[in-house]
């Protein structure tokens, strides 16, 4: 297909979506929006379909593992449906006599969603459910490797739509293997774009001329201080680091351990399957090939990764992840960045202040604005870390991968897309969630006036510095 025909194809898809959305809104109700969102949710949560999507994702992308993909598809979708179950997204959602303002929920229109190969089922499903809940249509642009999974997901959603009486054109995708030109066209002609994954796509989204929700790069650093429950911290870090073979942007990439508990924590890591490698060149020489992460090692099961790194004789049987000692931070020290693999960089800190400095330096190198973690029993340490680091989230005593994007045991919204604030070059510092997919019309009525005298406003200031 030549370029003009390819762009015309995107135009036609968005035109169908826009027409379907207009009909959806014109005949809208909270019950209709909820039914559409639930249809999309069941399309991925049905156990047989969930398994097929997980198997297809691993087969076609080579990233992650099937059991964890199944868990992710299920829990991320179930959590999102819980979050939105009581959300009001149609009609009058707020009426405040004190201000005289009535708010009416309004859809945004056609959402364009660019989704990564790391989560080719869960991420588009999350965006689709949020879009439908708020009365929108959505067009998904998957990464090339994620196309088969996205196609299967949409087939399942359309089958549920047929049962529920929902228009199929509300949920579409850019067909074929995808291209930068097609994605760019979608960015330009949608009403809102949501981008997860490639930072190149994030930059293109912000310069497209369309309102954008885009997220920053991850490179999670976690501190283990001298007050931490070391066994619990090691268990949580292992579970988080190995989940779906570290495909998540919330997977721990570095751990900073205080000197006072360093040796004891290394023992706890070993207990959970974390093998310490003290010579970092044994990892860097194989994890990067010609400046790029080795595809034979990233997002692989432990045995495959260990073989790709040539560490079979250096780590014990049953190793689940590699912990590599390092001191360097920055572009000349690739272990200080995101590794998309079961490789965790370990830094040793003399005290807590040193741990904070190391964590800050790592975040300034890569991952600023995303999130950091801490295992501690000291509330002052938590607050100190939160004030010192350019981050949107500080995850406390939790398995980072499971906590950052929402968990049933914390208050974060369920999401696979984490805004990183101005630190990460993003317009939001929250998890992308349903409220980002809705706008409101405000009816403004007159109320009794309240115009203060200047003295009411400036009295304290004048008393302090003079008039």
LUMBA-656928 format. One line per field, with one value per residue (C-alpha): residue number from 1; residue in three letters; x, y, z. Coordinates in pm, 1 decimal, decimal comma, padded with zeros to 6 digits. Layout:
! residues N
pos	[NUM:...];
code	[ALA:...];
xx	[X:...];
yy	[Y:...];
zz	[Z:...];
! end
This chain:
! residues 467
pos	[1:2:3:4:5:6:7:8:9:10:11:12:13:14:15:16:17:18:19:20:21:22:23:24:25:26:27:28:29:30:31:32:33:34:35:36:37:38:39:40:41:42:43:44:45:46:47:48:49:50:51:52:53:54:55:56:57:58:59:60:61:62:63:64:65:66:67:68:69:70:71:72:73:74:75:76:77:78:79:80:81:82:83:84:85:86:87:88:89:90:91:92:93:94:95:96:97:98:99:100:101:102:103:104:105:106:107:108:109:110:111:112:113:114:115:116:117:118:119:120:121:122:123:124:125:126:127:128:129:130:131:132:133:134:135:136:137:138:139:140:141:142:143:144:145:146:147:148:149:150:151:152:153:154:155:156:157:158:159:160:161:162:163:164:165:166:167:168:169:170:171:172:173:174:175:176:177:178:179:180:181:182:183:184:185:186:187:188:189:190:191:192:193:194:195:196:197:198:199:200:201:202:203:204:205:206:207:208:209:210:211:212:213:214:215:216:217:218:219:220:221:222:223:224:225:226:227:228:229:230:231:232:233:234:235:236:237:238:239:240:241:242:243:244:245:246:247:248:249:250:251:252:253:254:255:256:257:258:259:260:261:262:263:264:265:266:267:268:269:270:271:272:273:274:275:276:277:278:279:280:281:282:283:284:285:286:287:288:289:290:291:292:293:294:295:296:297:298:299:300:301:302:303:304:305:306:307:308:309:310:311:312:313:314:315:316:317:318:319:320:321:322:323:324:325:326:327:328:329:330:331:332:333:334:335:336:337:338:339:340:341:342:343:344:345:346:347:348:349:350:351:352:353:354:355:356:357:358:359:360:361:362:363:364:365:366:367:368:369:370:371:372:373:374:375:376:377:378:379:380:381:382:383:384:385:386:387:388:389:390:391:392:393:394:395:396:397:398:399:400:401:402:403:404:405:406:407:408:409:410:411:412:413:414:415:416:417:418:419:420:421:422:423:424:425:426:427:428:429:430:431:432:433:434:435:436:437:438:439:440:441:442:443:444:445:446:447:448:449:450:451:452:453:454:455:456:457:458:459:460:461:462:463:464:465:466:467];
code	[UNK:UNK:UNK:UNK:UNK:UNK:UNK:UNK:UNK:UNK:UNK:UNK:UNK:UNK:UNK:UNK:UNK:UNK:UNK:UNK:UNK:UNK:UNK:UNK:UNK:UNK:UNK:UNK:UNK:UNK:UNK:UNK:UNK:UNK:UNK:UNK:UNK:UNK:UNK:UNK:UNK:UNK:UNK:UNK:UNK:UNK:UNK:UNK:UNK:UNK:UNK:UNK:UNK:UNK:UNK:UNK:UNK:UNK:UNK:UNK:UNK:UNK:UNK:UNK:UNK:UNK:UNK:UNK:UNK:UNK:UNK:UNK:UNK:UNK:UNK:UNK:UNK:UNK:UNK:UNK:UNK:UNK:UNK:UNK:UNK:UNK:UNK:UNK:UNK:UNK:UNK:UNK:UNK:UNK:UNK:UNK:UNK:UNK:UNK:UNK:UNK:UNK:UNK:UNK:UNK:UNK:UNK:UNK:UNK:UNK:UNK:UNK:UNK:UNK:UNK:UNK:UNK:UNK:UNK:UNK:UNK:UNK:UNK:UNK:UNK:UNK:UNK:UNK:UNK:UNK:UNK:UNK:UNK:UNK:UNK:UNK:UNK:UNK:UNK:UNK:UNK:UNK:UNK:UNK:UNK:UNK:UNK:UNK:UNK:UNK:UNK:UNK:UNK:UNK:UNK:UNK:UNK:UNK:UNK:UNK:UNK:UNK:UNK:UNK:UNK:UNK:UNK:UNK:UNK:UNK:UNK:UNK:UNK:UNK:UNK:UNK:UNK:UNK:UNK:UNK:UNK:UNK:UNK:UNK:UNK:UNK:UNK:UNK:UNK:UNK:UNK:UNK:UNK:UNK:UNK:UNK:UNK:UNK:UNK:UNK:UNK:UNK:UNK:UNK:UNK:UNK:UNK:UNK:UNK:UNK:UNK:UNK:UNK:UNK:UNK:UNK:UNK:UNK:UNK:UNK:UNK:UNK:UNK:UNK:UNK:UNK:UNK:UNK:UNK:UNK:UNK:UNK:UNK:UNK:UNK:UNK:UNK:UNK:UNK:UNK:UNK:UNK:UNK:UNK:UNK:UNK:UNK:UNK:UNK:UNK:UNK:UNK:UNK:UNK:UNK:UNK:UNK:UNK:UNK:UNK:UNK:UNK:UNK:UNK:UNK:UNK:UNK:UNK:UNK:UNK:UNK:UNK:UNK:UNK:UNK:UNK:UNK:UNK:UNK:UNK:UNK:UNK:UNK:UNK:UNK:UNK:UNK:UNK:UNK:UNK:UNK:UNK:UNK:UNK:UNK:UNK:UNK:UNK:UNK:UNK:UNK:UNK:UNK:UNK:UNK:UNK:UNK:UNK:UNK:UNK:UNK:UNK:UNK:UNK:UNK:UNK:UNK:UNK:UNK:UNK:UNK:UNK:UNK:UNK:UNK:UNK:UNK:UNK:UNK:UNK:UNK:UNK:UNK:UNK:UNK:UNK:UNK:UNK:UNK:UNK:UNK:UNK:UNK:UNK:UNK:UNK:UNK:UNK:UNK:UNK:UNK:UNK:UNK:UNK:UNK:UNK:UNK:UNK:UNK:UNK:UNK:UNK:UNK:UNK:UNK:UNK:UNK:UNK:UNK:UNK:UNK:UNK:UNK:UNK:UNK:UNK:UNK:UNK:UNK:UNK:UNK:UNK:UNK:UNK:UNK:UNK:UNK:UNK:UNK:UNK:UNK:UNK:UNK:UNK:UNK:UNK:UNK:UNK:UNK:UNK:UNK:UNK:UNK:UNK:UNK:UNK:UNK:UNK:UNK:UNK:UNK:UNK:UNK:UNK:UNK:UNK:UNK:UNK:UNK:UNK:UNK:UNK:UNK:UNK:UNK:UNK:UNK:UNK:UNK:UNK:UNK:UNK:UNK:UNK:UNK:UNK:UNK:UNK:UNK:UNK:UNK:UNK:UNK:UNK:UNK:UNK:UNK:UNK:UNK:UNK:UNK:UNK:UNK:UNK:UNK:UNK:UNK:UNK:UNK:UNK:UNK:UNK:UNK:UNK:UNK:UNK:UNK];
xx	[00000,0:00147,8:00168,1:-00140,1:-00353,1:-00221,0:-00310,9:-00651,2:-00707,9:-00640,9:-00869,9:-01149,0:-01107,1:-01122,0:-01422,2:-01610,0:-01509,2:-01627,4:-01966,3:-02004,9:-01911,5:-02168,7:-02437,9:-02306,5:-02327,4:-02663,6:-02823,1:-02605,7:-02678,8:-02473,1:-02610,4:-02500,8:-02150,5:-02115,4:-02236,2:-01984,1:-01699,3:-01800,0:-01821,6:-01463,6:-01357,2:-01506,8:-01349,5:-01004,6:-01099,9:-01282,9:-01030,9:-01004,2:-00962,7:-00722,7:-00498,7:-00506,3:-00412,3:-00128,0:00006,7:-00019,3:00156,1:00455,4:00470,6:00469,6:00667,4:00911,6:00860,4:00742,3:00585,0:00237,6:00136,2:00225,5:00057,2:-00259,0:-00232,3:-00167,5:-00458,9:-00691,6:-00586,6:-00528,2:-00868,0:-01052,3:-00894,1:-00987,2:-01347,1:-01360,6:-01227,0:-01485,1:-01783,5:-01933,6:-01784,4:-02042,8:-01951,9:-02287,9:-02520,0:-02505,0:-02219,1:-02201,4:-02440,4:-02307,3:-02555,8:-02276,8:-02089,4:-02386,8:-02198,3:-02346,5:-02108,3:-02220,2:-02001,8:-01909,5:-01708,9:-01389,2:-01463,6:-01217,7:-00925,0:-00605,9:-00404,3:-00046,3:00040,9:00365,2:00467,2:00545,1:00172,7:-00008,0:-00328,5:-00358,4:-00263,5:-00505,6:-00781,2:-00721,8:-00744,3:-01049,1:-01241,5:-01164,5:-01265,1:-01597,2:-01683,9:-01671,2:-01867,3:-01579,3:-01469,0:-01108,7:-00858,8:-00555,4:-00214,7:-00016,3:00355,2:00435,3:00499,8:00181,4:-00048,7:-00161,9:-00257,0:-00438,8:-00627,4:-00738,3:-00840,3:-01054,5:-01214,8:-01313,3:-01439,5:-01647,9:-01798,4:-01903,9:-02032,6:-02254,4:-02404,9:-02452,6:-02584,3:-02280,5:-02146,2:-01821,9:-01688,9:-01645,5:-01329,0:-01093,8:-00723,2:-00478,2:-00452,8:-00145,4:00204,2:00170,7:00396,2:00523,6:00323,5:-00001,9:00060,6:00147,7:-00177,9:-00372,7:-00194,8:-00290,6:-00660,5:-00777,3:-00939,2:-00708,1:-00405,2:-00276,1:00078,5:00247,3:00590,6:00845,0:00975,4:01000,0:00624,0:00580,1:00770,4:00571,5:00248,8:00335,7:00422,8:00124,5:-00106,9:-00353,3:-00406,4:-00191,0:-00157,5:00189,4:00412,5:00781,8:01048,0:01087,2:01407,9:01294,9:01540,3:01454,0:01628,5:01662,7:01751,3:01877,1:01526,2:01375,4:01233,1:01504,5:01332,8:01008,3:01194,3:01387,0:01069,9:00888,4:01177,6:01217,7:00846,0:00836,9:01164,5:01080,6:00711,9:00647,7:01026,1:01067,3:00870,1:00699,8:00825,3:00772,1:01013,7:01304,2:01620,9:01845,7:01847,7:02048,3:02132,9:02272,5:02610,6:02483,3:02252,7:02425,9:02564,8:02247,3:02035,4:02259,2:02193,5:01818,9:01838,6:02022,1:01747,5:01485,5:01688,8:01888,8:02246,8:02506,6:02765,6:03047,8:03224,7:02982,7:03173,4:03048,6:02701,5:02762,1:02971,4:02674,0:02363,7:02449,4:02547,1:02670,8:02513,0:02171,9:02012,3:02067,5:01734,3:01838,2:01851,6:01574,4:01232,7:01333,2:01289,3:01578,4:01746,1:01738,0:01876,1:02151,8:02254,2:02253,2:02478,9:02708,5:02666,7:02574,3:02889,4:02876,1:02534,3:02367,6:02088,3:01746,9:01863,9:01565,4:01745,3:02094,8:02202,0:02508,5:02724,1:02807,9:02916,9:02888,2:02594,3:02536,4:02566,7:02903,9:02751,4:02460,4:02374,5:02242,2:01964,1:01658,2:01747,8:01414,3:01547,4:01592,6:01904,3:01907,2:02191,2:02301,5:02458,3:02609,5:02549,7:02737,7:02423,6:02073,4:02183,2:02423,1:02142,6:01923,3:02206,4:02265,6:01894,3:01866,7:02165,0:02016,4:01680,3:01845,3:02026,2:01712,0:01358,0:01303,6:00945,6:00836,2:00873,4:01110,3:01063,8:01181,4:01176,9:01186,5:01022,4:01126,2:00858,6:01112,9:01314,0:01005,3:00934,4:01300,0:01313,4:00988,7:01119,1:01462,2:01387,8:01233,1:00958,2:00580,0:00551,4:00731,4:00626,7:00668,3:00732,5:00563,1:00653,1:00705,0:00570,6:00241,4:00198,3:00278,6:00001,0:-00263,5:-00315,8:-00602,2:-00393,9:-00321,0:-00509,7:-00342,2:-00572,3:-00530,0:-00337,2:-00054,3:00046,8:00219,9:00251,0:00584,2:00511,6:00738,0:01036,4:00968,3:00843,6:00475,7:00163,3:00037,8:00200,5:-00071,4:-00159,8:-00363,4:-00720,6:-01084,0:-01112,7:-00856,2:-01099,1:-01381,6:-01439,8:-01720,2:-01949,1:-02008,3:-02339,6:-02260,5:-02538,5:-02524,3:-02481,8:-02474,3:-02163,4:-01864,2:-01608,5:-01356,6:-01207,8:-00833,4:-00780,8:-00920,6:-00662,3:-00353,8:-00388,0:-00143,8:00102,8:00094,4:00146,6:00453,5:00628,0:00441,9:00205,0];
yy	[00000,0:00335,6:00625,8:00819,4:00503,7:00417,8:00759,8:00744,5:00412,2:00575,8:00865,5:00619,7:00428,8:00746,6:00869,6:00547,2:00583,1:00942,2:00848,6:00561,4:00784,3:01043,9:00773,8:00634,7:00978,3:01069,1:00753,5:00753,9:00667,9:00556,9:00206,7:00200,3:00326,2:00077,1:-00210,8:-00127,7:-00109,4:-00440,0:-00604,6:-00502,6:-00614,9:-00961,8:-00996,9:-01015,0:-01161,7:-01468,6:-01738,7:-01913,3:-01589,0:-01453,9:-01758,7:-01737,1:-01368,2:-01438,3:-01725,4:-01522,6:-01224,6:-01430,6:-01623,3:-01315,6:-01066,4:-01299,6:-01092,0:-01209,3:-01540,7:-01685,2:-01739,0:-01382,2:-01237,1:-01421,7:-01276,4:-00927,9:-00940,2:-01056,5:-00838,6:-00515,9:-00545,5:-00653,2:-00368,8:-00114,0:-00237,9:-00207,0:00149,2:00261,2:00063,3:00360,6:00641,8:00877,9:00958,3:01049,5:01343,5:01568,2:01447,5:01739,0:02013,8:02257,6:02519,5:02700,7:02782,5:02776,8:02537,6:02225,4:01988,2:01770,8:01481,3:01493,2:01249,4:01365,6:01196,8:00965,6:00846,8:00743,4:00497,2:00391,7:00077,0:-00119,0:-00476,3:-00539,5:-00548,0:-00600,9:-00722,3:-00552,5:-00198,9:-00164,6:-00326,2:-00071,6:00219,6:00073,8:00024,2:00377,2:00524,5:00340,1:00416,8:00785,7:00762,3:00769,4:00569,5:00450,0:00352,7:00153,2:00159,2:-00141,3:-00196,9:-00429,0:-00729,5:-00659,3:-00662,7:-01029,8:-00995,2:-00668,9:-00822,2:-01115,3:-00881,9:-00673,0:-00986,9:-01086,6:-00736,8:-00726,3:-01065,7:-00926,8:-00610,4:-00820,9:-00988,8:-00655,3:-00454,7:-00225,9:-00077,2:-00248,3:00075,5:00214,9:00004,9:-00027,1:-00058,7:00046,0:-00273,4:-00449,9:-00429,0:-00061,1:00222,5:00551,7:00735,3:00565,7:00625,1:00986,9:01033,0:00885,9:01123,6:01420,6:01348,8:01201,5:01417,6:01287,7:01061,1:00824,9:00696,8:00423,8:00286,4:00434,2:00774,8:00857,0:00809,6:01020,9:01309,2:01274,7:01280,2:01606,6:01771,7:01637,4:01928,9:01695,9:01694,8:01411,0:01187,4:01038,3:00871,6:00871,6:00604,8:00382,9:00295,7:00209,2:00236,3:00094,0:00163,3:-00104,1:00075,7:-00054,5:-00068,8:-00281,1:-00628,7:-00781,1:-01112,2:-00944,4:-00691,9:-00967,9:-01169,1:-00867,5:-00756,1:-01107,3:-01141,5:-00798,6:-00824,9:-01160,5:-01095,5:-01128,8:-01141,3:-00774,2:-00633,3:-00374,8:-00016,5:-00052,3:-00341,7:-00272,6:-00193,8:-00096,2:-00155,8:00062,6:-00119,3:00042,1:-00087,4:-00190,8:-00456,5:-00520,6:-00868,0:-00983,2:-00859,0:-01030,5:-01353,6:-01288,7:-01223,7:-01554,1:-01729,4:-01599,9:-01687,8:-01370,6:-01460,7:-01191,5:-01123,5:-00904,6:-00853,7:-00636,8:-00688,4:-01047,3:-00901,9:-00584,5:-00763,4:-00983,3:-00785,7:-00515,3:-00590,5:-00299,1:-00055,5:-00222,6:-00463,8:-00822,7:-00961,7:-01309,3:-01187,9:-00929,8:-01027,8:-01395,4:-01675,5:-01706,2:-02006,7:-01843,5:-01517,1:-01687,9:-01882,4:-01568,4:-01397,8:-01699,8:-01726,8:-02095,7:-02172,6:-01854,8:-01885,3:-02167,8:-02387,0:-02233,1:-01874,6:-01651,7:-01323,8:-01176,5:-00912,6:-00723,3:-00508,3:-00168,3:00178,9:00369,7:00585,1:00754,0:00696,1:00523,8:00277,6:00099,8:-00103,7:00218,7:00231,1:00026,5:-00330,6:-00496,4:-00822,9:-01025,8:-00822,2:-00603,1:-00360,2:-00344,9:-00034,9:-00017,3:00302,9:00410,9:00555,0:00672,2:01012,9:00838,7:00604,9:00903,6:01065,4:00746,8:00708,6:01070,0:01037,2:00725,7:00898,0:01204,3:00972,6:00783,4:00739,9:01082,0:01141,9:00777,9:00612,1:00492,1:00256,3:00207,5:-00077,3:00076,7:00110,6:00476,7:00728,4:01009,9:00823,3:00796,2:01169,1:01258,7:01043,7:01188,0:01543,9:01473,0:01274,4:01400,8:01139,0:01113,8:00805,0:00659,2:00297,5:00189,6:-00172,3:-00318,2:-00522,9:-00231,8:-00381,1:-00474,2:-00153,8:00129,0:00064,8:00008,7:-00281,1:-00417,7:-00326,5:00038,7:00340,4:00394,6:00373,4:00055,3:00149,3:00039,0:00396,0:00612,2:00987,6:01128,0:01500,0:01771,4:01570,6:01309,0:01550,9:01464,7:01673,5:01457,6:01311,1:01052,4:00709,2:00743,2:00657,6:00700,3:01069,1:01155,8:01023,1:01265,7:01639,8:01847,7:02130,4:02375,7:02552,6:02867,9:03043,2:03369,8:03347,8:03612,4:03821,8:03817,9:04084,8:04123,6:04453,7:04481,6:04481,6:04128,3:04005,9:04206,0:04253,2:03978,0:04080,1:04446,3:04349,7:04147,4:04376,9:04709,0:04872,9];
zz	[00000,0:-00100,1:00142,7:00023,9:00035,9:00383,2:00517,9:00350,7:00527,1:00865,2:00771,9:00688,6:01013,9:01222,1:01022,4:01103,7:01467,5:01474,1:01328,6:01574,0:01865,0:01762,4:01764,3:02095,4:02257,2:02105,1:02242,2:02550,8:02910,2:03205,0:03158,4:02792,7:02866,5:03151,6:02935,9:02663,7:02917,1:03074,4:02733,3:02659,7:03005,5:02973,4:02629,6:02791,7:03130,9:03002,1:03107,3:02770,4:02579,8:02839,6:02800,3:02421,6:02431,3:02674,4:02465,8:02147,6:02306,7:02418,6:02091,3:01867,5:02076,7:02251,2:02566,4:02906,6:03002,7:02968,7:03335,8:03431,0:03121,4:03225,0:03575,2:03439,0:03192,9:03469,8:03762,4:03571,0:03405,6:03719,7:03916,8:03652,6:03639,8:04018,2:03998,5:03743,1:03874,6:04058,8:03849,1:03698,3:03339,4:03185,6:03240,5:03545,9:03764,7:04008,2:04116,1:04375,8:04502,0:04689,9:04371,0:04136,6:03906,8:03753,1:03574,7:03285,7:03171,2:02803,6:02591,2:02424,6:02091,6:01917,1:02127,8:01948,3:02157,1:02081,5:02277,8:02331,9:02256,9:02625,5:02713,5:02381,3:02547,4:02886,0:02779,4:02485,2:02692,9:02969,0:02725,3:02549,4:02873,3:02992,9:02657,6:02641,6:03004,2:02914,6:02589,1:02340,9:02041,1:02025,7:01755,5:01868,3:01701,0:01825,7:01785,4:01491,8:01716,4:01909,8:01605,2:01628,4:01995,7:01935,4:01642,4:01858,2:02140,9:01907,7:01764,7:02119,1:02198,4:01880,6:01964,0:02302,6:02135,6:01909,5:02217,1:02395,5:02099,3:02081,9:01758,3:01651,3:01501,5:01852,6:01886,7:01591,0:01520,0:01253,5:01043,7:00913,2:01051,6:01124,0:01020,1:01154,8:00888,6:00988,9:01356,2:01290,4:01099,9:01390,4:01628,5:01413,2:01354,0:01687,3:01954,8:02228,8:02210,1:02476,0:02426,7:02629,1:02544,5:02304,8:02408,4:02038,2:02012,9:02325,7:02167,1:01845,2:02044,8:02216,1:01885,4:01690,3:01764,2:01940,6:02318,7:02452,0:02754,4:02735,6:02988,4:03070,5:03083,7:03387,8:03570,8:03919,8:04207,2:04549,1:04880,4:05149,1:05472,8:05806,5:05957,0:05678,9:05720,0:05502,7:05437,2:05333,2:05117,4:04938,6:04877,3:04733,5:04515,2:04374,0:04298,2:04137,0:03944,3:03789,2:03710,3:03337,3:03295,3:03391,0:03098,5:03320,1:03335,3:03711,5:03750,3:03987,1:03793,9:04086,6:04460,1:04698,4:05021,1:05334,3:05442,3:05785,1:05633,7:05302,1:05368,7:05540,6:05251,4:04996,0:05188,0:05171,4:04797,3:04755,9:04951,4:04706,9:04396,4:04340,7:04250,1:04321,0:04050,4:04177,3:03842,4:03641,2:03315,4:03311,9:03258,5:03060,2:02797,5:02703,0:02803,1:02550,3:02192,5:01980,4:02222,7:02229,7:02474,5:02368,8:02240,6:02352,7:02714,5:02756,7:02893,1:02893,6:03143,2:03387,0:03221,9:02878,3:03012,7:03208,8:02899,2:02684,8:02939,6:02961,0:03337,4:03364,5:03564,0:03774,4:03938,7:04131,7:04000,5:04058,4:04008,2:03929,7:03867,5:03854,5:04108,3:03983,9:04206,1:04059,5:04160,6:03834,5:03726,7:03391,2:03020,0:03058,5:03304,7:03131,4:03440,3:03595,5:03335,6:03243,6:03149,8:03059,7:03197,9:03514,5:03595,7:03908,7:03976,3:04340,6:04495,9:04844,0:05046,4:05357,9:05518,7:05433,0:05304,4:05066,8:04954,5:04870,4:04672,6:04474,2:04404,7:04293,9:04061,5:03902,0:03850,1:03699,6:03458,6:03357,4:03484,4:03638,8:03741,9:03724,4:04065,4:04334,0:04624,4:04980,2:05230,2:05576,1:05916,7:05943,2:05838,6:05834,9:05572,1:05352,2:05371,9:05316,0:05005,0:04868,6:04904,2:04758,1:04442,7:04116,5:04126,5:04109,6:04331,3:04632,3:04682,9:05046,2:05154,2:04847,8:04541,9:04307,7:03983,8:04145,6:04346,8:04106,3:03856,2:04122,1:04360,7:04564,6:04870,9:04789,1:04664,1:04326,5:04021,6:03818,9:03507,3:03280,1:03196,8:03455,9:03403,4:03519,9:03556,8:03423,6:03553,3:03286,7:03022,0:03077,5:03122,2:03412,4:03723,5:03794,4:03664,5:03346,0:03447,4:03349,0:03442,2:03172,4:02909,8:02994,2:02985,7:03131,6:03040,5:03326,2:03375,1:03572,2:03764,5:03953,9:04332,2:04608,7:04569,8:04799,3:04719,8:05003,2:05108,6:05043,5:05420,4:05443,0:05196,4:05288,2:05666,2:05754,3:05484,1:05588,7:05953,0:05853,8:05605,8:05618,7:05377,2];
! end
